[in-house]
């Protein structure tokens, strides 16, 4: 089935649900017609949603960053003469929560959903597709973000991070174990990691599953240690590596891993940005953190790079003490980039021209590349910019950077330059 047919099918399936739920929720508006909120010189409404207060991954910094951006841009006079109105929504890490947020965006006539996080792409994308509302710069954790014609990703999502981690580990490890969520999105991670490992002629990683909201990772820690240390003289000479991609539960896993048979030689540990962050390293001891020496794969430059200074200034001046907005957090960084894209697109409209969802979508489909101040390669979502990655045809930025925790700080890994993982993903088996 083609991507366009799949999107259309999903849209038809969910339209009736979206309409009925809007009535039940008392939103006061039914989907139908073009979503529009920005008449000439008027207000542009957008939404950012992310999970908060859940037992799994939480991303309050994304909605916090969106509100800080709203205050900053309006203090400057808005975007191209339009005041920006940012709606936020708690996605709750559930399909129904994601769908509710999307329906609220429809009811409020948002021209775009910007810089959001959800694993439940099918639930939120169908209502947006039905109303022609573009999804700009999601975190990249759901496959639909790289399949739907209404999605405009700013990074390569989990797929490039995990493939990049495989490349990073494939250069230094003899054995690798992956600890990952026992979820549908998690099922793709071993395939992607192995693609990066195979590019360096490495054997596939051991695949160790864990409940997403687990509080006890001792069984997984024991299994990971067994896979990467082995027995016998030859095994002792080999370098084992353990990578965990468990969102907020990554810290819990590595705490269990550190306590497992402490007398044994421990393998090299690694993860990806989003599961490990500078704030996590700080909170767990800085220089004395158990993450000292860990390899980390990211989409973006290290947070100490001067290219992040504009964002840091906005956080300092407009986050108003919101401690959920951490400039080192990948979610906040992705949201900043997504709003940068929105702003650049709206600035290309004529002075006084009205802004609606369909105009934003058309501009994204046709515009020349958008610059993000060096945070990503120039971004463009024209047909000729799409990559031939099975299951992820909307990827336009496959770049990753390689980092390491040294003296309690995430820094660029010596000897490793940023790398485009597109060719590696093109050779990987289909995962979505």
N, C-alpha and C positions, 0 to 999 in steps of 0.2 A: 504494500500500500504506500502510495507517495505521501510525502509530508503534508502537502496541501489537502489531500483527501482525508488524512488522519485528523488534521486540525478541524476540517469542516465537520467530520463525524463527531468529534468531541463537542464542538460548538452546539450542534443540533441536540445532542444528548442532554446537555446541561442548561439550555436556554429555558425550558419549562421550569426546571428546578429553581433557576435563578429568579425567574419572574414570581413564582409562588412564594419563595422565601422572602423576597422583598416586601410582598404584601403582609406576610405574617409578622415580619420584623417591624412593620410600620415605618418603612423608610420614606414613604410619601412619594415615591417615584418608581415607575416601572422601566426596565430597560426598553430601549426602542429608539431608533434614530441615532444620529451622531451625538456623542458626548461632547459638550462644549461648555467652557466656563470662562474663556478669555476673549470677550468682545473687544473692539478697538479701545485701547487704553484701560481695559478692565482688569479683573483679577483672574489669574491662572490658578486653577485648583489641581493639585497632584496628591498622590498618596504614597506613604512608605509604611510597609508592615514588616513585623518581625516577631518571633516568639519571646515572651517575657514571663518570668515566674513559673516556668515549667520544670519538670524533673529531668529533662534532657537538655539539649543545647538552647541557650538563651542569647539573644542579640539585642539588648536594649540600647546599645551604643549606636545602632543604625537609625532608629527613630529619633534618638537624641541628637545625632548629627544632622538629621533632616531638619529638625526644628531650629538648630543653631544656624544652619544655612538659610532658612527662611528669614530669621531675624536679621542676619547679615545683609542678604541681598535686598531686603526691603528698606534697610537703613541707607542703602546706596541709591534708592529710587526704583527698585524692582528690576525686572529683566526686560529690557527693550521697551520700557514704559509701562509694563504690566506688573502689578503687585502679585507676589507669590503667596498662595495659601496652601500650606502643607497639612494634610490630614495624616494622622498616625493610627495604627491598628495593631492590636495584639493578635498574632496569628495562632498562638497557643500550641504550636507543634501538632496540630490535628488537621485532617482534611476539612472538617466542618469549619474550623477557625479560619483556615486559608480561604475557603469559599466565601465566608461571611465578609472578610476584608475586601475581597474582589467585588462582591455585590455592593458594599458600601461605596467603593470607588465609582461604580456605575451610577448608583443613586445620587451621589454628590457631583456627578458630571465631571469627573477628573479627566484631564487631557492626557495623563500618563500615570503609571505606577513606577516609582523611581527608587533604586537602591534598596531593595527588599530581600528578605530571607524566608524561604520555605522549602521543605522537602517535598511538599505536596503540590507539585506542578500541575498535575491534571485537574486538581480541585480549583485552583485559582486562575489557571490560564483560560479555561473554557468560557467563563463569564466575560473575561476581558476580550477574548477573540470575538464573542458574539456582538460586542459593542464597538469593536475596532479601537480599543484602548491599548497603546503600546506599553510594553514592560521593559523599562530601561535599566540596565545595570543591576540585575539581581545578583545575589551572592554566588550563584552558579552551582547550587547543591542538587537541583532537580534536573532530570534529563530534558523535560519539556522546555526549559530555558534555552536549550540548544537545538530545539526542533521546531518550535512554533514560529510562524512567520510574523507574529506580533512581538517577538522577543528580540532585544538588542543588547546582548551581553557585552560587558567591558573587559572581562577576563575569560580565561578558558575553563573556569569552574574547577570542581574537584577533579575532573578527568586529567587536566594538564598538571595539577599539583601532584597527583598520585603517580602519574607517569614520570614526572620530574623527580619525585622521590626515588623511583626505581633507578633512574639514571644516576642520581647522587650516590645511592648505596651500591649500585653495580660497579662503581669504580674502586670501592674499598672493602667490600664484604665478600666472604665465601659462602655464607649461609644467611638467609633472611627469613624472619617470621613477621607476618602482618596480623595485628589485632585490630578488628574492625567491627562495626555494629552489625548485628544479625537482622538487617532490614533489606528492603528491596534496593534502595540506593546503595547500601553497603555491599550488595552482591556484585556490583560492578568493580569495586576497588581492587580485588586480586587480579583481575584481567588487566587493568590499567597499570598496576605496579609491575606485573610481570612483563608488560610491553617495554617498560623502561629497563628492567633487568636484562631482558633478552637482547636489547640493543647493545649491551655491554657483555654479551655472551655469558650471562649468569643463569643459573638454574632458577626455576620458579620458586616463589616464597611459600612457606607454610601458611595456610589460611586458617586463622583462629577467630572464631565468632564470639561475640559477647552481646548480652541484652543491652539495648541502648540506654536504659535507665538503671543499670545494675549498680549496686554499691559494694559488691564483693567481686574483685577480679583476681583473687588468688589462684583459682583453677587456670585461668588464661595466662597468668604470669608464670606459673609452673610449667605449662605447656610450651610457652615461648622460650623459656630458659632451656628446656630439654631439646628443642629443635635447633638451638643456636650454639650450644656448648658441646653436646655429645659426649662420647667417651673414647678413650684410646689416645695413643700418642699423636697419630695423624690429625684427629679431630682437634686436639689441643692446640695445634699449630694454626688452625683455621680461624679466621676472624668472623665472628657471628654478629648480626645486627638485628635489632628488634624495632619495628616501626609501629606506632599506634595512632590510629585516626579515629578518635572517639568523641570529638567535640569537647564539651566541658568535662566529660568523664575521663579524658586523657590523663589529667593530673592524678585521679584516683587510681587508674591502672598503674602508672609508673611508681606511685607510692607502694602499691602491692608488689610490684616487680622488684623494687629496691629492698623490700623486706624478705623476699623469697631466697632462702638458702644463701645468706650473705657471705658465707665462706667461699662460695664458688666464683669463678671469674665471670664478670658480667659483660655481656655483649655491648657493642655500640648502640646507643638509642637514637631514634629519629622520629620526626613527625612533620606535620605541615602547619603553616600559619592558619590560625582559626582553631586548631586544636591546642597549639602552644603559642604563646604571645609574650611580649616583653613584660607585660603586667603580671603574667603568671610566674615568670622567672623571678621578678622582684618579690612577689608575694611568698615564694617558696624559698627565699634565702639569698637571692642575688648571686654573689660569687660562690656561696655555699649551697646553691640550689642543686637538687638532684638532676636538673636539666643541663648543668654545666657540661660543655662538650657535645651537646646534642646537635645533630644535623637537622636543619629545618628547610623546607621548600616553600617559596612564596611566589605570588604573582608580581609583586611590586618591589621597588627599591627598599633598602633597609630604612627603618623609620627615622634614623638619624640623618638621612640624606637631606641636603638643603631644599630639594624639590618639594618637600612636605611643609615648608615654612608657611606658605599662604594658608593651608588648612590649620596648622597649629595656631596661627594668629586668630583665625575665626573662632576656634574652640576656646581660646583664652578670653576673648572679648565678648562672645555671644552665647556660650554654653551656660553662663550664669550659675556656675557651681554644680552643674549636673555631672556627678562623678561617674555616670555610665558612659560618658563620651571620652574615650581614651584615644588620643591621636596615634598611639601605637597599635590599636586594634584594627584587624583586617576588615571587619564589618564597617567600622566608621570610615576607613579609608576607601572602601568600595562605594559607600554612599556618597562621599565627597566627589569621587570620580563620576558617578552616575549623574549627580546634579550639575557637575561641570559640563557634561554632554548635553543635558537638557538646556542649560543656559546658552551654550553655543548654538544649538539648533534654533532656539527662539530668537536669538539675535540676528539670525539670517532672514527673518521675516521683515516685511516692509514696516516702516514706522506707522503706528496706528492700525496695523493690520490685525484682525481678530485671530485668535489662536484656538484651535479645537483639536481633538484627538486625531482626526483624519489628516489634518494638515501636518501635525507633528510626525505621524507615521510616514506620510509621503516625503517629508523632508529627510527623515532618517533613511528612507529607501533610496533617495536620489542624490543626497548631498555629497559634496567632496569630503575627504577625511576630516574628522574632528580632532583637534589637538587637546591634550590633557596636561600640558605643562611638563612633559617628560615623565609622567607617572606611568604611562603605558605607551606603546607605539601609537601613532595616529590611527584613529578608529573609523572604519567605514563599513556599512552593512549593505552595500550594493551587491547585486548578484555575483559580479566578478570578484568580490572580496571573500566570498564564502570558501571554506576549506573542504576537501574531500575526506572528511572524517566520518566513518560509519557510525550512525546513531547521534552524531553531534554536528549536523550540517551548518548550524548558525555560529560556530566558532569563527571569530575573525582575529582573535589575539591568543596565540598559543604560547606566549612567552612566560618563562619562570625565572626566578632568581634563587641562588643557593646561599644559605646562611648557616652560621654556626654560633652557638652560645659560648662566648669567651669572656672571662672575668665578669660574668653576670650580665653581659650585654649581647643582644643579637647583632652580629656584624656579618659583612659579606665573607663568604668562605674563601680563603686565600686560593688563588689559582683557578677559580671557577667564575666564568662570565655568564651573563644571562643567556638563556637558550630557548629557542622556539621548539616546542615539543610536537608541533603539528605532524611532521613526517613520521615520528614514532607512533602517534595515535592513528595515522592513516594505515599503518601496518598491523594495528592491534585488532583482534576479533571484535565483532560488534557486541556492545554491552547494553544497548538500549533499544 
